[in-house]
């Protein structure tokens, strides 16, 4: 677990943890909007997650001897954020949004971050007023549903009872989970909203908070059931057992709340028209990761010229996931890699302090860590497995 303070300072503790409380009936989700401190849109680097990984490695070295942390990391197939794995796993059901990722494959581990262009960052920053307001409803619901004390609603001076505090999206409490997808072990980090009751360090009391429009007709019900796929995958990946949904009016008035057990969500849609199937998502995810590792570990990918000036550059790959197109994968050229680094002290997408930590005991002959960026041959589109239904998706 780790936290971010209101000043966006990373702390490897639970200082940002909140406790679930029932929100007051009819809570106004517009409340506090004018005081919202919104964190500027920025690249979603892996740095804070890698700090947590580094801490585990250091503890392993201290308890089991030098290089124990490096051996532990070699058993990990993927290090990434929950949001990224959610986009990958739900891709077979995505009908609208495209996604681009940056990937490094080093010592048998895939490091995956989302790629956001300057134009995309600007678009996310400058939301239309209505969309911005609706985004705030979700944060406001979290404030109404959380407290600094277990089971006791907040009573802050000059604010309505139950208001948990003005929204500051710099503040986050994040969980780091080790999980498996097929034969692959994954380290996944993601924000957690709160806990129910007391927190013992286990995942069994974690709660995810979501908002949705109140269900007024069959069309609303179908749209909500479609949203449940991402609700399910997000919570499944981190082992969050409970999701509390706040149903609201278009004007932001909370109508009711309903608690769902994550494990039971697939049953709610099973057998209905257009129903999603988590097994398709999981099978697709396994196929995606195994095929990606096969491509990125190939020894015959052309590389750039040797002896280029400046710091070493690791091979970085770009992945595009697009509805009706599938997945395309291609290596970035040197200019592309430097663009990803953005002037920071990085080797590819990894901060240099982490790169140095994980390569300090690795032979300099290891191909995955020493290749220069390639000259960007044409993107590869890989054939999907013919024995598993991926709803037409290819990688």
Secondary structure, 3 states (H helix, E strand, C coil): CEEECCCCCEECCCCCCCEECCCCCCCECCCCHHHCECCCCCCCCCHHHHHHHHHHHHHHHHHHCCCHHHHHHHCCCEEEEHHHHHHHHCHHHCCCCCEEEEEEEECCEEEEEECCCHHHHHHHHCCCHHHHHHHHHHHHHHHHCEECCCCCCCCCCCCCCCCCCCCECCCEEEEEEEEEECCEEEEEEEECCEECCCCCCCHHHEEEEEEEECCCCHHHHHHHHHHHHHHHHHHHHHCCCEEEEEEECCCCEEEEEEEEEHHHHHHHHCCCCCCCCHHHHHHHHHHHHHHHHHHHCCCCCCCCCCCCCCCCCCCCEEEEEECCCEEEEEECCHHHHHHHHCCCCEECCEEHHHHHHHHCCCCCCCHHHHCCCCCCCCCECCCCCCCCCCCCCCC
